[in-house]
Amino acid sequence: MKKRILFVCLGNICRSPLAEALFTKEISLRGREKEFEVDSCGTNGFHNGEQADPRTRANALKHGVEVTSISRQLTVGDLHDFDHIITMARDVYNGVLPYANTPALRSKLECWEVPDPWYGGDEGFEKVFHIIDSKVKNLLEKV
């Protein structure tokens, strides 16, 4: 049975699609694609149907990673369908927590502290790339 991993940020155009792409790359490098299903989403639907932010995609490509996900909003069903739900910041975690209304659902949640690069320059996207890259490697060792 596949382990289902969901990465969540605010709009699903910067941090969570990058985490999805980096985790997917990592499992591919280790030949573990058949063990996982990976997705990402946002707590809001402002960017539903859009590609990731061009700055996220460009920075990732610079490191040989293609970010291909299309933005979508988190659903209550996601909390039931995924085994691990990784939020990219405390405010995102706090936005998801009310929907995780049982101990079993809350146990699926994990909060990473990844700064939002949206308002920063290229250096912010580079910093976020390295933070998430490190965290997905650690996550793969845990799951």
N, C-alpha and C positions, 0 to 999 in steps of 0.2 A: 504494500500500500504506500502510495506516495505521500511524502510530507508536504503540506501546503503552507507556503510562506507568503505573507502579504506585508508589503511596505507601505506606510501611510504618511503623507505630509498634508499640507493645507490644500494646495491646488493640483497636486500630482503633475507638476511640470518641471520641478527642479530636483529636489532631494530623493523622493520616493522612486521616480523612474530611473534615476541613476543607481540607486540601491538595487533595484530589480535587475538592471543590466549588469552590474558588477557581480551580484550573487550568481546570476545565470552564467556569466563568464567563468567564475570560480568553479562552479559545479561541472562545467564543461571541461575545464582544464584537468580536473580530477577524474573525469569519466563517470560522473555520478548523475548525469541528466535524468536517468530513469527513476531516480529516487525522489525527485522533487517536482512540484509545480510552483511556479513563482509568478507573482503579480504585484501590481501597485495601484494605489488609488489616492484620492484626496478627501478631506473632510468636507470640502465645499465643491460645488459643481460648476464653478465659474469658467473652467477651462475644458469642460466635457467635450470629448471628440477631437481635442487638439494634440499635436505632437508636443514633446517636451520642449522647454524653452531653448531657443537656438544657442544660447550661451552654454547651457548644460550639454547639449549635443556636441557642440564644437570642442569644448574642453575634454569631453570623454573621448572623442575621436582622436584628439591629440595623443591620448594614451592607448589608442588601439581598441577602444570600446565603443560599440554602436548602441545608442539608446533609441529603441524603436517603439516603445509603448505609446499608447494613445490614452489620454487622460480620461478618467472616470471617477465618479463619486462613490465613496464608501456606502455600502448598504448594511442593514441589520443582518441580512443573510451571510455577509462576509464573516461576521463574528462566529457564526456557526460552522461555516464551510472551511475556514483556514485553521491550521494547527498552531501557527505562530503569527502574531500580528505585531509588527515592529513599527512604532511611531517614531518620527524623526525629531520630535521636540516635546517638551512638557505641555505646551498649549495644545498640541495635537493629541497627546495622550489624554489630557483632561477633556477634550472634545469627544473622544471615543468612549471613555470610561462610563458615562451614563447608559450607554447601550449594552455594556457588558454587565448585565444585571444578575449574574449568578457567579459564585466562586469559580466554577469551571470556565466560564467565559473570561473572567478577569485574569485567570491564570495563563491565558494565552497572550496577554499583553506584555510588551516590553517597550521601554522608552529609551531611545538614544538621544543624546543631546548633540544635534547637528545644527549649526547656525544656518539660517535662511540666507542664501546668497543673492536673492532677488534684487535687493537695493544696492548691492556692492558692485565692485568692478570685477575684472577677470581674476584677480587674486582671490576673491571670495569663492569663485567657482572652483579654482584650483585647490584651495584649502578644503572645501567640502568634498572634493573628489578623494583626497587622501584620507580624510576622516572616515568616509563611508567605506572606502576600499579596505581599510584596516578592520573596521567593524564587521564587514561581511565575511572576512576570513575567520575572525573569531567566532562568528555565528555558525559557520559551517563546521567548525570543530565541536560546537556544543550540540548541534542537532543531528 
